[in-house]
Amino acid sequence: MNTQTHATPTDGLTRRNFLKTSATAAAATTLGTLDLARSAHAAGGDTLRVGMIGCGGRNAGAAIQALTADPGARLVAMCDIFLDRVQGKLEEIRKQKPDQVAVDKDHCFTGFDSYQQVIAASDVVLIANAAKFHPFHALAALQAGKHVFVEKPHGIDPLGIKTLQTAIDLAREKKLSLASGLHSRHHPGYIETIRRIHDGAIGDIIAIEENFLRAPYGITERRPGLTELEWQCSTQYHFNWLSGDDVPQSLVHNMDRARWVLKELVPVKCHGLGGRSTMVEPIYGNVFDHHSVVYEFPNGVRVYAFCRTTTGCYDEDSSIVLGSKGRCSVKACQIWGETNWRWRDTGNDPHQSDPYQIEHDKLFAGIRSGHPVNNGDYMARSTLTTIMGQISCYTGKEVSWDQVSASDFFYLLKPEDCHDGMEPPVKPGPDGSYPVYKPGQTKLI
């Protein structure tokens, strides 16, 4: 089954000007003048109403962190495709933050359009649902004058990144916060480690190795009575039209760290290998179970990036930087070679070194102070870096930054065209398994 679409590339869009010029015409036509006073909150005790779009484990964690960050924050609205998820996470959050949960029964919403009701009820919107909808929902919240936290990845296809760039630009224009879930940027140990790399602790960077090797993530048994659409939404990590597959989902943290080490460069091109080897049953949907991508950067450095979701294999989660005078494990916050050093967390308060908490502390402090957070400088580039790697794995072709930046490819359907009761864009075959892309035969961009 052909689940891809082809669109006319945008003329004149290059690696250099991509983030300045990319925007979807549809999104641009909806940008109106916002009354900043509706979303401005001076320092003080006034309430900040918080809403959740998506009620999985990650957004429940984000909600706890948001309420911890600001005593004046109140959780007021929640939505998900499934009502039992909303109700379950509501009770979990209420147990931890009983004085800050104010979600009435009529503010528990379900369905593809329920994001609109959460946005209307909130001052700050937390987005952590299927990644397909991240840029679309972020833009909708910003258009309504609301501050946004959006989890990674910040899009799954080139068209989604153009929507994200529109959101980034709008947030800057309207002085609204747009905070990224790429939490590595807030880890005190990573910050100090990468500062030392930039100061020359390992000499010139020669290469970087990135690994995210693990067992399958988010396995969900199919519950009786679910429609095909409900089933796919309940296990969204295993369908590429919802999740974008494992390079954007998992390696986005790694590639964000790699780009940070390389002083925010974007790759010139990449080539990737991927496929399915053992995780082929219907429960694993239509995603690959292994990927490897080689990225070439303008300074000649190559980044070798690997991710795998297969049981019974060697696992590793690491970011290793090889230099002319030593090497560094960013995740271990350790340097070996001419300089030997390791970061030690000496803080007494664990929240002070928890990057998940710090990102929300900064978000709410920025809202209160009138100095909004905008992480757009890295969130779009790092996400698009993984998208080009995923497309290379799917097609078996070399993909350049200019090529992926110019593309309007998207996984069917567009987020705004998804609705309750629709037919999903991918269907199981006679044996119950789902068709997957074939490197060397599949064409996406």
Stockholm file with secondary structure:
# STOCKHOLM 1.0

chainA/1-445         MNTQTHATPTDGLTRRNFLKTSATAAAATTLGTLDLARSAHAAGGDTLRVGMIGCGGRNAGAAIQALTADPGARLVAMCDIFLDRVQGKLEEIRKQKPDQVAVDKDHCFTGFDSYQQVIAASDVVLIANAAKFHPFHALAALQAGKHVFVEKPHGIDPLGIKTLQTAIDLAREKKLSLASGLHSRHHPGYIETIRRIHDGAIGDIIAIEENFLRAPYGITERRPGLTELEWQCSTQYHFNWLSGDDVPQSLVHNMDRARWVLKELVPVKCHGLGGRSTMVEPIYGNVFDHHSVVYEFPNGVRVYAFCRTTTGCYDEDSSIVLGSKGRCSVKACQIWGETNWRWRDTGNDPHQSDPYQIEHDKLFAGIRSGHPVNNGDYMARSTLTTIMGQISCYTGKEVSWDQVSASDFFYLLKPEDCHDGMEPPVKPGPDGSYPVYKPGQTKLI
#=GR chainA/1-445 SS CCCBCCCCCCTTCCTTTHHHHCCCHHHHHTCCCCCGGGTCCCSSSCCEEEEEECCSHHHHHHHHHHHHHCTTEEEEEEEESCHHHHHHHHHHHHHHCGGGBCCCGGGEEESTTTHHHHHHHCSEEEECSCGGGHHHHHHHHHHTTCEEEECSCSCSSHHHHHHHHHHHHHHHHHTCCEEESCGGGGCHHHHHHHHHHHTTTTCSEEEEEEEEEESCSSCCCCCTTCCHHHHHHHTGGGCHHHHCCHHHHTHHHHHHHHHHHTTTCCCSEEEEEEECSSCCSGGGTTCCSEEEEEEECTTSCEEEEEEEECTTSCCEEEEEEEETTEEEETTTTEEEESSCEECCCCCSSGGGGCHHHHHHHHHHHHHHHTCCCBCHHHHHHHHHHHHHHHHHHHHCSCEEHHHHHHCCCCBSSCGGGCCTTCCCSCCCCTTSCCCCCCTTTCCCC
#=GC SS_cons         CCCBCCCCCCTTCCTTTHHHHCCCHHHHHTCCCCCGGGTCCCSSSCCEEEEEECCSHHHHHHHHHHHHHCTTEEEEEEEESCHHHHHHHHHHHHHHCGGGBCCCGGGEEESTTTHHHHHHHCSEEEECSCGGGHHHHHHHHHHTTCEEEECSCSCSSHHHHHHHHHHHHHHHHHTCCEEESCGGGGCHHHHHHHHHHHTTTTCSEEEEEEEEEESCSSCCCCCTTCCHHHHHHHTGGGCHHHHCCHHHHTHHHHHHHHHHHTTTCCCSEEEEEEECSSCCSGGGTTCCSEEEEEEECTTSCEEEEEEEECTTSCCEEEEEEEETTEEEETTTTEEEESSCEECCCCCSSGGGGCHHHHHHHHHHHHHHHTCCCBCHHHHHHHHHHHHHHHHHHHHCSCEEHHHHHHCCCCBSSCGGGCCTTCCCSCCCCTTSCCCCCCTTTCCCC
//
